[in-house]
Amino acid sequence: MMDHSGLLRFVIAVAMLSASAFLPGRQCAAAPFGDSIRPFLKSHCVRCHNSKKPSAELNLERFGDATDVASEFRVWELVLRSVRHEEMPPEDAPQPAAKDRAAFSKELKNLLLVEARRSDGDPGPVPSRRLSNSEYDATIHDLTRFDIRPAKDFPVDPASGEGFDNTGEALAMSPGLFRKQFSAAEFVADHAVLTARGLEFAPHPVVSFADRQKYGEQAILRFYEKHAVDYAVYFEALRAYRNRPANQNSRSLEEWAGGRKLSRRYLRALDDALAATDGDAYFLKWLRARWNELPADPAAARDGVRKLAGDVAKLARELGPKEDPAIVANAGNGPIDHLARRARTAAARGTFDPANLAKLSVSISDLPTESTPPAVRKSGEAFCRLFPNRFGYVDPTRGLSAGFHLIEGFFRDDAPLRRLVLDDDENRELDRLWNELEFSTNIAERMLRGFVFFERSERNFLKHRDFDGFKEEDPDLTKDDTLARFEAVYLKRSNVKATGDELARHPITRFFADIRAGLRRRAATLEAARPIYRIDILAFAERAYRQPLAPDETRKIEAFYDALCGDPEHGVEAAVRAAIVRILVSPKFAMLDVPAPPGDTVAPLPDFALASRLSYFLWSGPPDAELLALAKAGTLNDPKALREQARRMIRDPKAERFAREFFGQWLGYRDFLRQETIDRRTFPKFDDSLKTAIFEEPTRWIAAIVRNDEPILQLLTGDSTYVNKPLAAHYGLPFPGGGDEWVRVEGLRKHGRSGLFGMAVVLARHSQPQRTSPVKRGFWVVHKLLGEHIPPPPPDVAVLPAKETDTNGKTIRELLAAHVADAKCAKCHQRFDSYGLGMEGFDPTGRARSKDLAGRPVDDRVRWPDGTETRGTPAFADRVAASRLDEYTDTLCRKFLGYALGRSLLLSDQPLLDRMRAELGANGYRLAPLFELVATSPQFRQQRGRDFSAARYRERLSTGARP
């Protein structure tokens, strides 16, 4: 417990923070102050807090009337709270009678309310501030579409105002933080991908060749996987179509394929082949016979389909040409010859090789094996066209790599997929992905320089003096005249004598032709994309700045980009990355700054500033296109538009950020992952996967409550939650989902849980490493949920044992009872210990228990002030919801408004708080009306003028004039 001087030092500190935000207004009638408040102060306070020797530097004699009280209302709110909770006067001073204490509290509360109403509608300051760390990360996510978290190394944000880190009082910029933001901007720029179509972002840095290869390859591999052909799936789809129910007879085969996300083209080709009567006597005849033999019973047919599909795949591999090895690691092999072999292999996909007929493992009736009659050849060619040995080749370890030792390169081998499976749009998309891979990796130049290195350093072919003028590192190596000389020397040293068409078809000639074509294609693409990147950078800046660019801003960004593009030391790619960094270190990105308009009254916030205020309130991130469009049209400040947007935004998945940031900070669980509160040797099942699930649970649950507009009383008495497999096991619940799935579960109260009181994140966060802590848990209830001010304990307070097994046979309840026998401890502990004991049915990790770690039965009784008792968390939660609903809703509203405005609350905010509480009660304690009420309030939509005067504002209100 804090002594009275310590408490008042705290009061003074709070008052100093708030005094500048509220200026004294016109004096009101002093009667309430003089008749009841001043006498109480004189009798019980000014003996210590006077002008001659002010204890804790607080002089209560200087307050002469109600206006003086209003000017420093934070002091008086805490004085009111201290007197009501009997923290003041101190224990060694004469105590006021209960009726005098009650009368003083009532008069002071009424006085503050009267003064608040005299300034109702004062929007207060709109503090300039930087983005918080979580807002910075969310903004980058929305700009790039990826959760790359560049703020992870920033210093922890301080909290201020009503206890949040989004307040102007806390979020200042320092030189050290600016340096970290500059590094973060470079980190974001490293994720920029320059494509032929414009600027994109990757989920990982794409600066090195390997990074770019990974990004481009993964896109192609995802495409191949999406369009992969599984014969069993296609045969089963075709069988189901032919046996479809009568009510689906009107569906075409193409519609049937589309509904199953299969290739319309290939399913049609299979159907045509199976239905044809072309007289094929071998391979297709075998296929049709097997197909027609499938049983009518669906289960038996599925087994037959799987066997048929396996045999078709086996036969396709055996009838096709033999493949050359895709990977050649021997440095003595010539790279050009190897690439030529790969090209021949790719060109032979879907062709028939009669030499393999004698080695077939699938039995084909009447098939001659010693010779290949034309009918057999025709049948084999038809079968292989429909069933190629591969639809495309991807090396299991090297992906799309050309697969030649140390030379970087890619090899495309997917002709059957393009011919048989893909439609025109899909073929264009696949071509685009391959072009993007080659463009972003600059593979033609990379392959050329790797070729020179390999041929000189590994195969020693270029060590002849004729090649001395061709170096891997030479900048001119890619120029046309250098390549022409290099090709001529290479042909000569390779002893190539061919001329004319034969020379044009030679692998060496084709290799150099491919390199030249790749270099020219990339240079032309880059030049064509340069103005596209400029447009994309300007669009990125507009989204980053959250408003249209001014003409001067546009000119500066364009000039910066163009200058770097034309600089030989930089070039287009460096210019793009530098422009991104320039944008992200601008105050227009990193700050939320709304300059005060001229004048001495209030004015509407500019629409773009209002769009940002709303989006950072509800999404902790930037406004989306719809918000910006309304701001651009100048209609966002309309209350109807604001209400509609608030309703839309809380249903958006991004509203999960509100659940994490607002509720996570208010209720104290947002930092759970950063803290290690549990001794894992004592609780070995508390691993990282469980800890992460425990952290995610409240955000998922509360986000659903907000999104579905369910009563916020569920935080106290809720019967549902969201769990994944580890968390369900921890709670002892059946889990109907699978894998990493999260599912909603009902009926928690019958398992002894209720709302937040039974949630592991609260129970574990407020425990000791090796035992529960009723003190911490109870303090969390009354301080966080119910808004009580509890002074910190004195420095000489006794410490309870670290383990439940080290208590000399006593339970934690018995130790606490002994602890609060000390009067200086009892005054505070009697306010919350019993609440914490009501959650003793859960161990430090939040797992339900009936015995403590020492094997003693758990006692989770709660004794209430009226002498009654409840047992178990659900009954305890019900009693809190019934008996302390006002404190809960009052705390919720104060926290909600402080978070929305990003500042400390003012006395003039009290009428809005009263309306918020009334709105909650009138709408079944649902939050949706609260979002709308706050978003349309003067505090949210307006700002003070540069020369604002609280006195003049109040005077205008009192005379009925427009403020």
N, C-alpha and C positions, 0 to 999 in steps of 0.2 A: 504494500500500500504506500502511496506517495504522501508525504507530509504537505501541509497547506502551502508552504512557500514554494515547494516544487510544483504543485498544481498550478499556482498562479504564474510561475515562470512560463509554464506551458501556455496559459491563457494569454500572457503578454506576447509570446512569440506568434501565436495565431493572429492576435489583434494587429500586430505590425504588418503581417502579410496582407490583411484585408482592409486596413484603414485607407490605403490609397485608392481602393476600388469603389469607395462609397463616400461621397461628400455630404456634409450636413445640409439639411434642407431648412425650410422656414420653421420657426419655433411653433410648437403646438401648445395646447393648454397644459400647464405644468402640474395641475392638481393631482393626478394619479401618482406622479413621481413624488411630489412634496408631501402628500397625505399619507402614503403607505410605504413607499419604497425607501425614501430617505430616512424615515425613523428606524426602519429595520437595519439599514446600513449603519446608522449612528450607534445603535444598540449592540450590533454584533460584528461589524466589519471594520469601521474606521479606527478602532483602537489599534489595529496593526497596519491598516492600509490608509495612511493619512499623508498629508502634504509634508509634514516635518520629517517623518521617518517611515517612508512607504515600504512595507514588507514586500519582498519579491518585486520591488520597483513598481508596485501598483498603488496609485493614489485614488481611492474611491471618493475622496472629498471633492475632487475637481468636476464631478458630474453634477450639473445643476438642474437639468430638466430633461424632458423626453427626447429632445433633439440631440442632446449630448449622448444619450443612451443609444439612439439610432445610429449615430456616426461611428460607433465602435460596437456594433451589435454582436460581433463574434465574442467579444469579452463577456457581454451580458448573457448570451446564450449558454456559455460555459458556466458562468456564475449561477444561472438558473438551474442548470443541470446539477451542479455541485450542491446547491442548497436542497434541491428535491431529493437527491440521493444521500443526503446527510454526510457528505464529504466535507462540507464547510458549515459552520465554523469548525476549527480543529477540535480534537477531543479534549484538550486541556483548557478550552475556553468555555464560558457559560453557553449553554445550548438554548435556542429559542423553543418556546412551546410549540407543540405540533400544529395548533391552529394558526399561530403567527407564521410558522414556516409555510404552511399551505396558503395563507393569505398573501404573503410576499410573492410566492411562486405564481399565484394566479394573476396578481396585478402586473408583475413584470412580463408575463407571457402575453397578457392583453395589450400592454403598452407596446411591446414589440410588434404585435399583429396590427395595431392601429397605425404605427409608423410604416409598416410594410405596405399597407393598403394605400397610403398617401403617395407611394411611388410605383404603384402597380403598372406594369408595362414597360418600365425602364429596362431596355435590353441589356444594360451592363456593357462592359468592354468586350470586344472580340479580340482576344490576345493573338498577336503574331507568334508563330511557333514553327519549329521544324517538324518534319514527320517523325513519329516515334519509330523505334526499330521494327516493330511488327507492322506498322503502316508502310514503312519503307519496303519491307519484303513483299507485302501484299501488292503494293503498287508495281513493283518490278514484275511480280507474277502476272498481273493483268496486262502489262506492257509486252511481255515476252511469251506469255501463256505457259511458263514453266516455273516450278517452285525451286528456284536456284538459291534463295536465301543469302543474298550478298551482305546482309546486316549481321550475320552470325558472329562476327568479330567486333562489333561495335560495343562500347561500354554499356552496361545495363542502364536503362532509362530510369530516372528518379520519378517517384510518384508525388503528386501534389494535389491541390484543389480538394476534391471529395475522395481522394485516394487512388487516382488513376494516373497513368503515364501519358495521357493525351492532352495535358493541360499546358497552357501558355506559361504558367508560373515556373514550370519545370524544364520545358524543352528548349533550352538555349543551345547555341552553336559555339563550339570552341575550336581553336586551331587544330588540336589533336583529333577531334572528331571529323573536322573537314578533311584532314589527311586520310582518315579511314574511309570517308565517303568517296574520296578521289580513287582510292584503291578499289572500292566496291564498284565504282563506275567502270573502271578498267576491266574488272571481272565480268560485269554484264556485257561489255563490248566484246569480250572474248567469246561470247556465246552467239555473236552475230554470224549468220551464214549468208554469203553473197551467192544468190542463184541467178539464173538467166531471167527469171520473172521479177526479181526484186529482192528486197531485204527480208530475211526470216531470222528466227532465233532457234537455237538447238537447246536441248535439256542439259547439255554438257559443253565445256569449252571446245571450240573448233578452230584452234590456232595451228596446231601441228597437222602434218599430213595424216597421221594415224587417227586423229580426232575427226578430220573431215571424211576420211574413208569410212570410219565407223558410222557417222551420221548418214552418209549417202547409201552405204551398203545396207544398213538396217531398214531404210525405206524400201529398197528393192526386195530385200528378203521378206519383209512383211507382205509385200505385194505377191511374191511367189507363194508364200504360205497361204494367203487368202485364196489364191486361184489354183492351189494344188489339186491334182486329180487323184481321187481314191476310187478305183474301179468298183469296189463293193458299194460305196455310197451311190454311185451313178446307176449301177445295175438295180439296186434296191429302189431308187427313185423311179426308174423306168418300170419295174415290176408293179410298184404301188400305183403308178399312173394307169397302167393297163387294167388294173383291178380296182379302179377308183369307184366310189359310190355313185349311184345314179344322180344324186343332186349336184355332182361336180362334173357331169359329162360335158358341159359346155366349155370347160376350161381347156385351153390349148396346151400342148406339150411345153411350149415356151413359157407360158404363165406358170405351169407346174414347176419348171426348173427355177424360175425367178423366185417363187415362193419359198424354195428350199435353198436359195443362194447358190445355185449351181449354174454352170455355163449352159445357156440356152443352145448355143451353137454345138457344143459337144454332145449334149443329151439328144439333140436332133440327129446328129451323125450316127450315134449308137442305135437309135431307134430305126433309122433308115437301113443300117447295115443288118440288123436283126430281122427286119421285115422283107428284105430284098429277096428276089428269086432270080439271081443272076447266073445260076448254074455252077457256082463255085463248089468244087468237089473236095476241097482240102481244109484249109484253115478256117475260113468263114463258115463252111459247112459244119465243121467240128463245133464252132462257137454256137451256131444256131441250134444244133442238136442238144448241146448241153443246156442251152437256155430253155428250150421247149420241154426238157425233162424235169425242170424245177417243179417240186410238188406244189399242190394247191394250198396246203396248210401253211399259214404265214410263218410260224416258228421254224418249221422244217425248211421252208423256202429261204429263210435268212441264212441258215447254215449252208445251204446249197449255193447261195449267192456268194458267200465269203469264200467257199472253195473254188468256185468258178473264177472269181476275181484274182485269187492267188495264182491259179493256173494261167490265166491270161497274162498277168504280169511276168510270170516265169517264161512263157513262150515268147513274149515280146523281147525280153532280154536275149534269149537264145537265138532268135531269128535275125536280130540286128547285127551290125558289124561289130567286131571286137574293138574295144576302146583302148587308145594309147594312155599311158599313165598321165594323170593330170599334174602330179608333182614330180619334178625331176630335180634332185638335189646334187647331182654330180656336176662339179664345176667344169668338167671337160666337155660337156655337151654344148653345142652352139645354140644360143638363145633363139636365133631366127628360125633354125630348123625346128626347134621345139614349138615355137608359136605356130609354125606352118602345120605341124602335126595336130595341134589343138584345133586349128581352123578346119582341117580335113575331118576331124572327129565330129565337130559341130555340124558340118555340112552333111554328114552321113546320117544324122538323126532321122528316124522314120523310114530308112531304106532297108532292103532285104538283102541278106548275104547267104546265097545258096550253100556256101561251104560249111555252114553250121548244121545242115539238115541231119547229118549222121549222128549228131550229138544231142538231140532233143530229149529232154526228160519227160515231156508230155506226149502221150501216145496219140498219134493222128492216123486214122484208118487209111489203108491203101496208099500210103505216102512212099513214093520211090526215093531211095537214098543214094543210089549209085549214079544217077544222072538227074538232071533238072529239066523236065519237060516244060514247054511254054505255059501249060496250064498251072503247074506247080509254081513257077516263077510269078505268074500273074496273081495267083492266090496269096503267095507270100508277100508280094508288094502291096496288095490291097490290105492285108492284115497289118503290116508294119506301118502303113500310112495312118491307119486308125489307132493302132497301139504301138507307138514308137518305143524304142528301148529306154528312152528318157524324154520327158517333156521339157526338161531343162536341167542343167548341171550346176550344182553348188557344192564346192568342196566342204566336207564336214568340219575341217579345221581351219581352212584359209578362206572360206566364203567365196567371194567373186574374184579372188586374186588370180593373176595369170599363172601363178604356180611355178615360176622358174627361179629357183635359188634366190639370189640377192636382188633381182630386178623387180621393182614395184610395177604393178600393172594390173589391169582387169581383163577378163575374157568373158564375152557374152555368148552363152550357149543355151538358147531358149526358143529356137525356131519352131518346134512342134507345138509349144504352148501358144505362141502367137498365131500359128496357122489354124489350130484345131479348137482352141478353147476361148481365146479372147475375142471380144467384139472390137469394132473400130475405135470406140472411145477408150476402151481398156488398153488397146495397143498404143494409142497415142500417149496415154498416161505412163505406160511402161517405158516408152521411148523417152519421154520427158525425164523420168527418174534416172535413166542411164545417162542422158545428157547432163543432168545436174551433177551426178557423181563425177563425170569426167571434167566438167567445168570447175567445180569447187575444189577438186584435188589437183587441178592443172596436170592431169596424168600424162599428157603427151610429153611435156617438158620433163616431168619426173622420170618417165620411162626412158627417154633419150639419155638423160644424164646417168641413170642407173646402168643403162646399156654400155656406155663408155667406160664407166667404172669397172663393170664386170669383165668386159672384154680385155681391159688392160690389166687389172689387178688379180683376177681369178683365172681367166682362161689364157692370159698372156698374149692374146691375138693382136692387140694394139701396141705391143711393145716394139714393133718394127718402126724404124725411123720415119717411114712414110706417114705414120700417124702422129708424129710429134706435135703437129699444129692443132690437134683436137684434144681439148682438155675438158674433163667433167665440169670444172668450176668456171669455165670461160663464159662470160655473159653473152658473147656473140655466137655461141654454139647453136642457138636456135634460129639464127638468121638464115635466110634462104640460100645465100651464096656459100655460107659455111657448110650448110647441110649438103648442098650440091657437090662440093669438093669432097666432103667426108664420104658420101655415097660412092663417088667415082673411085676413090682410093680403096674403099671396102670391097667393091666389086672386083677391082684389079687384084687385090691381095687374096681374095677368095677364088681367084682363077675362073671367074665367070666369063664365058665366051659368047653367050647368047646375044642375039640382036633382035630388034623389031618387037613383034608381039610376044615372042618367047621371052625376051628380056623384060617386057612389061609385066608378064605373069610370074616372073621369078620371085621367090620369097624375099630376097634382099630388097629388090625394087619395091615390092608391096609394103615391106616394113617401113622403108623411108617415106613412101607415099602416105602411109597411115600417120606417121609422125608429123609430116608437113600438114596434112589435112587437120589433124587434131590441134596443132599450134594455131593455124589460121582460124579454125572454128572458134577456139577460145578467145583469141584476140578480137574477132569480130563481135562475139557475144558480149565480151567485157565492154567494148566501146558502145554497143547498143544499150547495155544495161546502165551505163554511167548516169545518164539523165533520169533513169528510173530510180536509181539509188537516191538521187537528190530529192525526188518527190517523196520517196519513202522516209527519208530522214526528216523532212519537213512535217510529214504526217506523224512520225514518231514524236517529234518535238511538241506538236499540238496536243497529242494525247498525254505526253509527260507533263506539259504545263497546264493541262486541264482547261484550256481555253484557246480560242483562235490566236494565231501569231499576229502581232502587229507588223505592218510593212517593214519597219526598220529591223525587227527581229528576223524576218524572212531574209532580208538582204544580207545580214551579218552571217547567218548560218550558211547561205549559199556561197558567199564569198570565201568563208573559211573552208568549206568542202572543195570548191573549185581550185583554190590555191594549193591545197594538199594533193589533189588529183594531178595537177600539173607539175608537181615537184618530183624530180627523179628519185629523191631520197625517200619518198613516201609512196605515191601511187594511189589507185582507186581504193583498194582494200584498206590501207592504213587511213585514208581519208574518211571512210565510212566509220571505222572504229573510233577515230579521234573525234568525229562529230557526235557520236553517241556519248562519249565521255563528256564533251563540252556541254551537252544538253543536261546530263544527269548531275553535274556539279553546279548547275545554275540555281540560284535561289528560287526561281520560278518552279523548279521541280521539288527541291528539298524543303521548301518552306510553304506554310499556309499563311499567307500575309494578306490582310485586307485593310489597306490604308483607310483611315477615317475620312469621311467626306467633310467638306467645309460646313460651317454652321454650328449653332449652339443647341440643336435639338436632335431628334433621331431621324434616320433615313433607312429605306430598305437596303438590304445587302444586294450588291450586284448579282445578277442571275448566275454567273459562272462561279462566283464565290459561294453562293447558296448551294449550287450543285455539288461542289466539293464538300461543303459542310455536311450535307445530307449523306453523301456517299461514305465519307470517313466516319460518320456516326453509325450508319447501319452496316457498312461493309468493311470498315477499316482500310478502305482502298479508294481508288479514283472513280469518278463518275463514268458510267458507260455511255454508249452512243445515244441512247434514248434521253438520258438526263441532259447531255450536252446539247442535243437538238432542241429540247425545251428551253434551255438557257439561251441558246442562240436566237430562238424565236421571241425571247423576252417574256415568256409566259410561266416560268417556273415559280415565280413569287406569288402566283395566284393560289390561295388556300386550297381550292379544289384540286389543282394540279399537284400540290404538295401531298395532299391526302392520297391521291391515286398513286403517286410514286412511292409513298411510304408503304402502301399495301402491296404494291408490286415487288418492292425490294426485299421486304421481309419474307416473301415466298421464294426468293431466289436462293440457289445453293450458297451464294456468297454470304448470306446472312448467318451462316455458321460461324463466320468470324466475329459477329456480334456476340454470339453465345460464348465464344472462347475469350474474347477481349473484355467485354463488360462483365459478364458473370464470373469469368475466370479471375479477374482482378478484384472484383467486389468480394467474392467468396474465398479468394486466396488459394486457388488451385492451379493457376496458370503456370506457376514456376515449379510444378511438381516434378517434372522430368529433370530439372537442373539440381534438385536436392536429393540427397540420399538419407532418408529418414528411417529406413528399416535396416536392422542388422541381419544381413543375409546368411550369416552362419547360424543364427538362431532360427531363421525362417528361409531355408534353402529353396523352397518353391517360389519365392518372390524373385523371379528372374526378370530380365529386360523386356521380354515379350509381355509378361503380365503387367509390369509397371507401365508400359506404353498403353496397354488396353485400359488400365485403370485411369490413366490420364485422359484418354479419348472419350471415355464413357459419358461424363457429364456434358461435354460439348455436344455430342451427338444427341443426347436426350433432350437437353434444353433447346437446341436448335429445332428439334421436332416440335416441342411445345410452342415455340415462337412461330414456326412456319405454319402449324395447324391451328394456331390461335386457341390453344388450350389454357385453362386457368393456371395462373402462376402460383396458386396455392399448392400445386403439385410438387413444388420444391420442398414443401413440408410433408405432405401426406400422400405423395404419389405412389401408385401401385405398379408402375411399369419402369422399364429402362431399356437400354440397348446393350447387347453383349456380343462378343465374339467367342470363339471356342475356349481360349484360355480363361477369360473372365467368367464364362458360364461355369466352368469347372471350379473356379475359385469360390463362386457363390453357391455351388451345389445345385445348379439348375440344369434341367435337360436342355440340350442345344439342338434345335431343329435345322440349323444351317450347315454349311460346309466350308472348308478351306479358310480363307481370310474374311469370310462374310460376316457382317454385323446384322443382327436381327433384333426386332423389338420383342420383348417378353413381358407378359403380364403376371399378376398374382404374386408380387414380391412381398406384400404384407403378410401373407400366410407363411412366408419364410423368415419373418421377423424383421424385415427391412421396411423403410418408409422414406421415400424422397431422398433428399440429401443426407438425412441422418443415418441412412443405411448404406451410403455410397462409399466404396473403398477409398476413393481419393480424399474424402474428408476424414475418414477414420485413420488412414495411414499418415496423412499429412499432419495430423494432430495427435501423434503418439510419440512415445520415446522409442529409441531403437530396439529395446528388448522388452518393452511392456507398454500397456495402454497408458493413457494420461487423461483421466477424467477432467483434470484442471484445464488442459489445452482444449479438449473437445467442448467442455462447457463454456469456456471463454469464447471459443469460436461462435457458439450459438448466440450468446447474449451480445457479443461485440459486433460480429460480422452481420449476422442475420437480423438482430433486433436493434442494433445501433446504440447500445449502451456504451457510455464512456467508462472504462475501467482504468484506474491509475495503475502504473507499473508497481511491482512488489518492492518492498524495501530491500536494501542490499544484504541485510543479515538474515533473510528468510531461510528457513530450514529446507533442505533438499531431500526429496523422497528417494528411496533406493532405486538403483538403475534397473533391477530385475524384480519380477514378482516372486522369484524364488529366494530373494535375499531380504525378506521382511520379518524375520524372526517369528514366523507363523501367523502374522497378521495380514489381513486382506488390505488392498489399496483403500477400500472404503473405511476401514478402521483407522488406517494411518491418516487419512484426510480428516476424519473426525477429531483425532488428536491434534492435528495441525491447526484446525480452526478453533480450537479451545482458546488459543491466543486471540484476545480481542482485536488486536491491530490487524490480524489476518482475517478474522471472521467477517468483518464488515464487507470485504470484497468477495471472499470465497462463498459466502452464503448466497450470493447472487448467481453463481454459475456452477458450483461443484455438483449439485444434485442433477443438473442437466447432463453433465458429462458422465455421471454414474448411470444415467439412463441408456447410455450407449456401450455399457460394459459387456454386452452380449456379443461383441466383436473384438477379435484380437488386434494387435497393432497393424496387421496387413489388411484388415477389413473382412476377415473370414469369420463366419458365425461360430460361436463356441458356447458350451455350457459349463466349462471349467476353465480356470485360469492356468497359467503355465506351471503353477505349483500343485495343480490337481484339485484345487478347492472349487466348490460350486460358485458360479457367477451370480452375483446379486445385482440386478439391473433395475431396482426400485427407484422411483423418483418421488421425493416428498415435496408437496406443494405448500405454499404459504398458508393455505387454509387447513393444513393438517392432513389432507387426503393424499393417497398414494396411487401411482400407476406402475405397472410393470411392463417392460419391453418397449422397444423403439416405436412400434406403431401407436400404442396408447400414449406414449410420451409426445409423439409428433402431433397427434390429434389435440392433446391438451394445449400445446404451444399454439397451434392454429386457432384454437377457440379462445384462449385467454390472452394472447399477446398479438392478436391480429393487427391492432393499430400500430404497434411498434414495428412489426414486420413491413406493413405497407408504407409507413412513413419512411423507413430506411430505404426500401426499394425505390420510392419516388425521389428521395434526395440523391441517391446514388445515380439513378437513371438520368435525372436532369443535369447533374454535375458532369456526367460522362458525355451527354449530348452536347453541352455547351462548351466543354473543354476548359472550364474555369471553376474557381471557387464560387459557391452560391452567395448571393447577396440577400439582404433583408427584403429588397423589392421582389425577389423571386418567391416569397412565401405565398402570396395569393395564387400563383401558378401551381405551387406544390399542393395547395388546398384543392384546387380544381382537379389535379391529377389523382389525388386520393379519392375524390368523389367519383371521378370517371371510372376508376378501378372498381369501386364498390357497385356502381350502377351497371357495369357490364360483366358481372360474374368473374371479376378479377382476371380478365384477359388483357394481354398487353397491346393488342392491335390499336385500340382507341388511344392508348398512351402514346404510341409512336405518332399518331396523327395529331394529337393535341400538342405535343411538344414541337413537332415539325412546323405547325402553323402558328406557334406562339410568337409574340413580339420579340422575346428573348432570342429565338432561333432565326427569325426572318429579318431582324433589323439590327442596326448598330448605332452607337452614339456618334454625334458629330464631333469634329475636331475641337470645338470650343464648348462642348457639352457642360452644362451646369445642372447639378442635381436640384439645386434650390429653384432655379427657373423652371425646370421640368415639373417639379411638384406644384409650383405656383400655377402653371398653365393647367395642370390637372384639376386643381382646386377651383379654378374659375370656369372650368368647362371648355377652355380653349384647346385647340388641337396642339398636341405636343410638338 
